[in-house]
Amino acid sequence: MKKVCFFAYVMCSCCFAKDLSIEEISDTVRELTGRIEALEKKISDNGSNETSVASSESQEDFEKLVTGQNPEDLIRQIITHIDENDMNYARGLVDAFLKLNPDNIFCGMMLFHKGESYFREKDYKNAAMAYMQSFKKNATGSKSAEALYKLALCFNFLDENEKCKATLEKIVRDYPGEFAEKAKRRLKKFA
């Protein structure tokens, strides 16, 4: 599974580094997501114990928990689980919400918090994927600049300095405000 996630991360980061349009990046992520899902199914069909939700709860249990919940309340629950270091449970809630509500306006926010859960575990590859997906789901949302900034930090931790720099430059160029100022300060380190 980690090899599949790493492949998807590499593909998405390469697309971002080439300054592709959001639509082109979205198409790439959709294609990679399909491939990942096919591989996960193949793994589960082969009797592997690995699942997308590593928790005592099953995906169906998470779907029941999420069904009918107000997305804002669910986000608060996810943040609480992240703060309590219950990352798998938080990600289970996110995955269930995304499965049941793939076009909901809160998907970008959910993916951002999924990225946060991986970032806190120092799993920068998976965090980068989640932040990229968050940004692509809602490039104008309240977390879009922060998602890009966290993506840049992931690139930095992964020693992908050119991608880090390109992401920071995009923030400065396209997202004036708090994260543009942070990005400017980080860019000075590349000078």
N, C-alpha and C positions, 0 to 999 in steps of 0.2 A: 504494500500500500504506500509506503514512504517513497519508493521509487516512482510510483505513478504520480504522487503529489509533486515530487521534485521535477519530474518531466513537465507537468502542467505549469509549474512555477517558472521553469526556464523558458518555456514557450511564451508565456504571458509577458515575462520581463523582456524577452527579446522583442516582442511586438511593441511594448511601451518604449523601449530604447530607440526603435526605428521611427518614433513619432507618428505612429499610425493613428487613424481616426478612431473615435470611440466605437463607431459601428464595426470597424475592422477588428478591433480588440474584442468586442462583444462576440463577434462571429467565432473568433479563435477560442474564446472561453467556452462558448456553447459546444463547439466541436470537442474540446478537451474534456468538458464535463461529461459528454456522452461517452467518450472513450473510457473515462474513469469509471463511470457507472457500469459499463459493459465488463470492465476488468473486475470490479468489485463483485458483480454477479457471478462471473466465472470463478472467482476465488471462493465465494460462498457455496457455489454448486459443487466445488471440489472438497467440501467438508471442512473448510478452514473455520477456526473459531473467531477469526478477526471480523469485526463488524464496524460499520461506520459510526456507531455509538458505543463507546467502550464504557458502559455503565451497567449497574444492576437492572436498570430500566430498559425495556425493549423499545424499538422505534415506535411500535404501536402504542405502548404506554405513554410515550412522550406526545404522540399525536392526540391521544385522549386528553392529556393535560392541557394541551394548547388549544384544542377546539373550543371556540366560543369566547376565548379570552380577549380582552382588550389588548391590542399590541403594546400600548404604552405601559400597562401593568406588567405585561410579559417582559418587556425590556428591563423594567425595574427588578424583576425576579432574576433575570439573567445576570445583571450587574451584581446583585447580591451573591449569587452563586460564584461569580468570578472573584469577588472580594473575599469569599470564604474558601478560595482555592478549590472549589468543586467544578473544575473546568469541564470535565466530561458531561456532567449534568447540564451545565450552561450550554454547551455545544449541542447536546441532545435536544434541548428546547428550541434552539435556533434552527437546527436541521428539520425538526418537525414543523415549525412555523413555515419555513421555506417550502417544504414539500406541499403543505396544505394551502399555502397562499403565495404562489410563485410570482404573482404580479402586484402584490400589495405594496403600497407606498413605503411601508416600514422595512422592506427587505434589505435595503441598503444599510439601515441602522442595525439590523440584526447581524448582517455580515460584518459590519464594523466591530461589533462586540465579540463575534467569533474570532476575529483577528486579534482583539485584545486578549482573549483567553490564551491563544497560542503565543502571543508576544510575551506575556507574563511568564510563560513556561520556557522562554528563550528558544522557541521553535519558530525561528524567523522565516523559514521557507513556507510553512503553512500559514503563518501570520501574513506574509506578503501576498499569498494567494487570496486570502480572505479580504484584505484591504483592497486589493485590485478589484475583486468582485464587488465589494461595497461601493467603490468609486464608480464602477461601470453601471451598477444598478441605479445610481442616483448621483450623477456628476454635479448636480446643482444643489444637493441636499445639505443639511446642516453639518454633516460629518464629512463632506467631500474633501475639503482642504486638509482636515485632520487625518483622513484616511490616506491621502497622498503623502502627507508628512510622515506618518508612521511607516508607509511603504518605503520612503527614502531611508528611514532609520533601519529598516530591515535590510535594504540593499547595503547600507553601511556595515552592519554587523556581518553580512555575508561576503564582505570584501568585494562588492560589486560597485566600485567607486564611480564609474562612468554612469551607471544607471541611477545611482544615488544623486549625482550632480544633475543629471537630466530631469529627474523628478523634482528636485528642489527648484530648478529653474522654471519648470512648469508652474509650480505653486506661486512663485514670485510674479510670473507673467500673467497668470489667469485668476488668481485668488488673492486679491489684496486683503490685508487684515493681519490678524494675530499670527497665523501660520506663515504668511509671506515674510513677516519680520523674523520669525524663527528660522525660516529657510535662508534668508539673507545672511543671518549670523553663521549658519552652518556652511554656506557657500564660501565664506571668507576663509575657511579652513582649506579649501581647494585652491585658493589663489597662490 
